[in-house]
């Protein structure tokens, strides 16, 4: 996938194909060895991809496709995420025009606040054939310092739905699951819990707090 900033590969998983010869299960592979070094994030961004899935799973929010670590992949250790066959003409800014998607997009905004997503571009919101919205590309998440950069500011300062806050409260009460904790260091885990506690206190989606609240490019 040559437009990606880090090495990203579309691959088939297993040998099963349909009658047309198309792989029945496709995945996005992000190997460690193909990552571009960053000054503010340590190497191993693929681990944050797995952590984002585990956070969504612990919350009960089905918004990140299943993501695992694979050590025996062709280019070595990396993340493998289920490929979502989506309408790639759609992105956050087109989805925003349809009020039926607003609840899902507000949930994604809450997720990004928890994960401290530094790179929520419009094209990272995918609409599948069943009308579900998925979030992808979470390599720049979970930094211990505030780094929220996102295109989803349309509901900034508005109250978070009680059902979502109940899920966040369960995360705080239980602490990060073992499945999540294995991918982040102690400082990052503490910061995650603090962000969750702050959401519970304020009960509102965050406002922009920096002079660079948007990622680039926007889509």
Buried (B, 14 or more C-beta within 10 A) or exposed (E): EEEEEBBBBEBBBEEEEEEEEEBEEBBBBBBBEBBEEEEEBEEBBBBBBBBBBBBBBBBEBEBBBEBEBBEEBEEEBBBBBBBBEBEEEBBBEBBBEEEEBEEBBBBBBBBBBBBBBBBBBBBBBBBBEEEBBBBBBBBBBBBBEEBBBBBBBEBBEEEBBEEBBEBBBEBBEEBBEEBBBEBBEEEBBEBBBEBBBEBBEBEBBBEBEEEEBBBEEEE
